[in-house]
Amino acid sequence: MVDEIDMLQSESSYRPNLEIVMDYYFRFNPQNRCLLTATIKNFSNPNLEKEARFDLTDFKPKRNINLIHTDNINGLVKQKNESSNGENKIVIAYNSILQILSIINNLSTDL
């Protein structure tokens, strides 16, 4: 799965690696590969025109999802983890490896 393929296309720092990423992508069976983006752009590679495409514009979650904004992610994760007593899943979407590692390091070792 290649996430944020639109960023891979447009960001100059990724451009040198785009060809390598796509070479790996096409090595996988079509049923076992996926490109994901919220803002699809046109591709120059004609092989991508043959890929299955799904637009998920009317997605409605089957359960309640709480979106929480914070300026202290580590404190919030610790608080939510302690208050859930392991009964609920906590999913965090974060695009910073350093912050992800910081969150992991702040969790209790039994997790």
Beta strands, then each sheet from edge to edge (+ up, - down):
strand 1: 2-3
strand 2: 35-36
sheet 1: 1+ 2+
end
